């Protein structure tokens, strides 16, 4: 069974595995989606995250709101009480500049649409993705205030916000007596640690923020050992190969191999268990394409790694490589050092 943890200072008890459903309706058909949701519910999972992403950010053929509609139909067909689930959705806010609509009004319309698709009259959590349309921060806090006071949203979360922006927003919300962020969501795995450790981790501990670790398997890189033959890498996974095909990736996979052998477990199960061993992590957000994949991850969430296991994995991935884009505007002094070396 999936264990539960308290989500920050909200008091909500959420499963330490949260099910991301963005694939539902276009990669995963409705029948398979229902099977996945059934397995998740039966195992004690109660934390669902849908998505309502604007079409302009995705392929035009994708039904960007299908995950919400499928969850709504599943809960209705299974006669599941609304109180049995912590239900959230993740949205990006890019109001059209030509309409003159305020950010707060745009957010309210989006959330009402989401609740209609989910067949619910309230949302436990809404995750807002960062973008510069939020600035100045006063506009963002007004949107949060509308979401909570007018749209029946219980708590607000933030995804991919710069850490200093979160600190600034929490402080400003306190001074203005407005709802603050209660949940932080961001990519966190053996391969992606630097952005969360130690600054964001310390922030979550200090300000009692819940933390939802998205992409705990590094977009699938940690599910199996990749081949070095680039001709055999599927195009959707090629960018993972380019990003992690280095000494850092080799070190991570070697440590995973050793620990997985000791536990007779898969790479994915060990990688997930490592993320959940961090007590600052409230829940790990996983997306699957079949009930069998979910069952494997449920077993990983139940796995308890020893201190030696955790030390071996953490040591192997402690020196995360930071990749600087080729067109990054480095200072002249640094450029001279690079050329000299």
C-alpha positions in Angstrom: 0.0 0.0 0.0 1.1 3.6 -0.7 1.9 5.5 2.5 0.7 9.0 3.1 2.4 12.3 4.2 1.2 15.7 5.3 1.4 18.3 2.6 3.2 21.2 4.1 1.1 23.2 6.6 -2.2 22.5 4.7 -3.1 19.5 6.9 -3.9 17.4 3.7 -2.8 13.8 3.9 -1.6 12.9 0.5 -0.2 9.7 -0.9 3.6 9.7 -1.3 3.0 8.8 -4.9 0.9 11.4 -6.8 -0.4 10.4 -10.2 0.2 12.8 -13.1 -2.4 12.3 -15.8 -1.2 14.6 -18.6 -0.9 11.6 -21.0 -4.5 10.6 -20.5 -6.6 11.1 -23.6 -3.9 11.3 -26.3 -1.0 9.0 -25.4 -3.1 6.8 -23.1 -6.6 5.9 -24.2 -9.6 6.2 -21.8 -9.9 2.5 -21.1 -6.2 2.2 -20.1 -6.5 5.5 -18.1 -9.4 4.0 -16.1 -7.3 0.9 -15.4 -4.4 3.0 -14.2 -6.7 5.0 -11.9 -8.3 1.8 -10.5 -4.9 0.4 -9.6 -3.8 3.7 -8.0 -7.0 3.9 -5.9 -6.8 0.3 -4.8 -3.2 0.8 -3.7 -4.1 3.7 -1.4 -3.2 6.5 -3.8 -5.3 9.6 -3.3 -3.3 12.5 -4.9 -4.2 13.2 -8.5 -2.8 16.0 -10.7 -4.5 16.8 -14.0 -3.4 19.4 -16.4 -5.0 22.2 -18.4 -2.2 23.4 -20.7 -3.0 26.0 -23.4 -3.0 24.6 -26.9 -0.4 27.1 -28.1 2.2 25.4 -25.9 1.5 21.9 -27.2 0.8 20.1 -30.5 -2.4 21.4 -32.2 -3.7 17.8 -32.4 -3.5 17.2 -28.6 -6.6 17.5 -26.5 -5.0 19.6 -23.7 -7.8 19.2 -21.3 -8.5 15.5 -21.8 -6.9 14.5 -18.5 -9.4 16.6 -16.5 -12.4 15.2 -18.4 -11.2 11.6 -18.0 -10.7 12.0 -14.2 -14.2 13.5 -13.9 -15.8 10.6 -15.8 -13.8 8.0 -13.8 -14.8 9.4 -10.4 -18.4 9.5 -11.5 -18.4 6.0 -13.0 -16.8 4.5 -9.9 -19.0 6.5 -7.5 -16.0 7.7 -5.6 -16.6 10.3 -2.9 -15.0 13.6 -3.7 -13.5 13.8 -0.2 -11.5 10.5 -0.8 -9.2 12.3 -3.2 -6.9 15.3 -3.1 -7.5 16.7 -6.5 -5.4 19.3 -8.3 -4.6 20.6 -11.7 -1.6 22.4 -13.2 -2.1 25.4 -15.4 0.0 27.8 -17.3 -1.2 31.4 -17.4 -0.7 33.3 -20.7 -3.7 35.6 -21.1 -4.1 37.0 -24.6 -2.7 40.6 -24.7 -5.3 41.8 -27.1 -8.4 41.2 -24.9 -7.4 43.5 -22.1 -8.6 40.8 -19.6 -7.0 41.0 -16.2 -4.8 38.1 -15.0 -7.2 37.5 -12.1 -10.2 37.3 -14.4 -8.4 35.0 -16.8 -7.3 32.7 -13.9 -10.9 32.5 -12.6 -12.3 31.6 -16.0 -9.6 28.9 -16.5 -10.3 27.3 -13.1 -14.0 27.3 -13.5 -13.6 25.5 -16.8 -11.3 22.9 -15.1 -13.8 22.3 -12.3 -16.5 21.7 -14.9 -14.4 19.2 -16.7 -13.4 17.5 -13.4 -17.1 17.4 -12.3 -16.3 19.0 -9.0 -17.2 22.2 -7.2 -13.8 22.7 -5.6 -10.1 22.0 -6.2 -7.7 21.0 -3.4 -4.7 22.4 -5.2 -3.8 24.4 -8.2 -0.2 24.5 -9.5 0.7 27.6 -11.4 3.7 27.4 -13.8 6.1 30.2 -13.8 6.3 32.7 -16.6 7.0 36.4 -16.8 3.4 37.3 -17.4 3.0 37.1 -13.6 5.1 40.3 -13.1 4.7 42.4 -11.2 4.1 40.1 -8.3 1.1 42.0 -7.1 -0.8 40.8 -10.2 0.1 37.2 -9.4 -1.1 37.5 -5.8 -4.3 39.1 -7.0 -4.8 36.0 -9.2 -4.1 33.7 -6.3 -6.6 35.6 -4.2 -9.3 35.3 -6.8 -8.6 31.5 -7.1 -9.0 30.9 -3.4 -11.8 33.4 -2.6 -13.9 33.1 -5.7 -13.1 29.8 -7.5 -13.2 27.4 -4.5 -9.5 26.5 -4.6 -8.2 25.4 -1.2 -4.4 25.8 -1.8 -2.0 27.3 -4.3 1.2 25.7 -5.5 4.1 26.9 -7.8 6.0 25.0 -10.4 9.4 26.1 -11.7 9.4 29.4 -9.9 12.9 30.9 -9.2 13.5 30.3 -5.5 14.0 34.0 -4.8 10.6 34.7 -6.4 8.9 32.3 -4.0 10.5 33.9 -1.0 9.5 37.4 -2.3 5.9 36.2 -3.0 5.4 34.6 0.4 6.6 37.8 2.1 4.4 40.0 -0.1 1.4 37.8 0.5 1.9 38.1 4.3 2.0 41.9 4.1 -1.1 42.1 1.9 -3.0 39.5 3.8 -3.5 37.3 0.7 -3.2 33.6 0.2 0.4 32.4 -0.2 2.0 29.5 -2.0 1.7 26.3 0.1 3.3 23.8 -2.3 6.4 23.8 -4.4 6.7 21.5 -7.4 9.9 20.9 -9.4 12.0 18.3 -11.1 14.0 16.3 -8.6 15.8 13.1 -9.1 19.2 11.5 -8.9 20.1 13.3 -12.1 18.6 16.7 -11.2 19.5 17.8 -7.7 21.2 21.2 -7.9 18.1 23.3 -8.2 16.4 21.7 -5.2 19.4 21.1 -2.9 20.1 22.9 -0.7 18.3 26.2 -1.3 14.8 25.2 -2.2 15.0 22.3 0.3 15.9 24.7 3.1 13.0 27.0 2.0 10.5 24.2 2.2 11.7 23.2 5.7 11.8 26.8 7.0 8.4 28.0 5.5 6.6 24.6 5.9 6.0 24.2 2.1 5.0 20.9 0.7 7.3 19.7 -2.0 6.1 17.5 -5.0 9.0 16.0 -6.9 8.1 15.9 -10.6 10.1 13.7 -13.0 11.6 11.5 -10.2 12.9 9.2 -12.9 14.6 12.0 -14.9 12.1 11.8 -17.8 12.7 8.0 -18.1 16.5 8.1 -18.2 16.7 6.2 -14.9 14.3 3.4 -16.0 16.9 1.4 -17.7 20.6 1.6 -18.9 20.7 3.4 -22.2 22.8 2.2 -25.1 25.7 4.3 -26.2 24.9 3.6 -29.8 23.1 6.8 -30.7 21.6 5.2 -33.8 19.5 3.0 -31.4 18.1 5.9 -29.4 14.5 6.7 -30.1 14.0 10.4 -31.1 11.9 11.3 -28.1 14.7 10.0 -25.8 17.6 11.4 -27.8 17.8 14.6 -25.7 18.1 12.6 -22.6 21.0 10.7 -24.1 22.7 14.0 -25.1 22.1 15.5 -21.6 23.2 12.6 -19.4 25.6 10.6 -21.6 28.6 11.7 -19.6 30.6 10.7 -16.6 27.9 11.9 -14.3 25.3 9.8 -16.0 27.6 6.8 -16.0 28.2 7.2 -12.3 24.5 7.4 -11.5 23.7 4.3 -13.5 26.5 2.3 -12.0 25.4 3.1 -8.5 21.8 2.3 -9.4 22.9 -1.0 -10.9 24.7 -2.0 -7.7 21.9 -1.1 -5.3 19.2 -2.6 -7.6 21.1 -5.9 -7.6 21.2 -6.0 -3.8 17.4 -5.4 -3.6 16.4 -7.5 -6.7 14.7 -4.4 -7.9 14.5 -2.3 -11.1 16.4 0.9 -11.7 13.1 2.8 -11.6 12.2 1.4 -8.2 15.5 2.3 -6.7 15.5 5.8 -8.2 12.0 6.4 -6.9 12.9 5.0 -3.4 15.9 7.4 -3.2 13.6 10.4 -3.9 11.1 9.4 -1.3 13.8 8.8 1.3 14.2 12.5 1.4 11.7 13.6 4.1 11.4 17.1 2.6 9.7 15.4 -0.4 6.0 15.1 0.4 5.1 13.2 -2.8 6.7 12.1 -6.1 4.7 12.8 -9.2 4.7 9.9 -11.7 3.2 9.5 -15.1 2.7 6.0 -16.5 1.2 4.5 -19.7 -0.1 1.2 -18.2 -1.3 -0.3 -15.0 1.8 -2.6 -15.0 4.1 0.4 -15.0 2.2 1.9 -12.1 2.4 -1.4 -10.1 6.2 -1.4 -10.6 6.5 2.1 -9.2 4.1 1.3 -6.3 6.5 -1.5 -5.3 9.4 1.1 -5.5 7.5 3.4 -3.2 7.3 0.6 -0.6 11.0 -0.1 -0.8 13.2 1.1 2.1 16.9 1.7 1.2 19.6 1.3 3.8 21.9 4.1 4.9 24.6 2.5 2.9 22.4 2.4 -0.2 21.4 6.1 0.1 25.1 7.1 0.7 26.2 5.2 -2.4 23.6 6.8 -4.6 24.0 10.3 -3.2 27.8 10.1 -3.5 27.6 9.0 -7.1 25.4 11.9 -8.1 26.6 14.7 -5.7 28.6 16.6 -8.4 25.8 17.3 -10.8 27.1 18.7 -14.1 25.8 22.1 -15.0 25.4 22.6 -18.7 25.9 26.1 -20.0 24.3 26.9 -23.4 26.7 27.8 -26.1 25.2 31.3 -26.5 25.2 32.1 -22.8 26.6 35.6 -22.3 29.7 34.8 -20.2 31.8 37.7 -18.9 34.9 38.5 -20.8 37.2 37.4 -17.9 35.5 34.0 -17.9 35.8 33.7 -21.6 39.5 34.4 -21.4 39.9 31.6 -18.8 38.0 29.2 -21.0 40.2 30.0 -24.0 43.3 29.7 -22.0 42.4 26.2 -20.8 
